[in-house]
Amino acid sequence: MLSMARSVKGSGSHRRGDRGDEHRIDEHRIEERREGARHGDARRERWRAHREARREEFVEATIRAVSRHGPDVGMDEIAAEAGVTKPVLYRHFTDKADLYLAVGRRATELLMARLTPALNEGGTPHQWIHRSVDA
């Protein structure tokens, strides 16, 4: 009986040693997670940049499709112009309205890029108007 108690006691002390090892292992895992999070952030950033680039491609394709087919263009024509299927478009835009909002933002950027220099040159309001129309 005494030997059995010693073996139990001995196994308990062995467990305490394992806890120390487990603690070191946990610290190692935490460090690995931190390191992985750093890499994950870079991966996440690459995917974010990729998604933004794809959205821009689809916006440009939509502008071309509207030019070609008119304002009532469908998502089928837009997808064909982009060289993708409709489900791919819908991965990047919730619906046609979301896509058109992105097109509107792009059109605003283009307009402002052309108007801003014309308006920053100074002069009279009459000159601003002429330069803006010419832009």
Protein Blocks (a to p, Z undefined) as FASTA:
>chain_A
ZZmmmmmmmmmmmmmmmmmmmmmmmmmmmmmmmmmmmmmmmmmmmmmmmmmmmmmmmmmm
mmmmmmmnojkbcfklmmmmnopafklmmmmpgblmlmmmmmmmmmmmmmmmmmmmmmmn
gpjfklmmmmmmmZZ
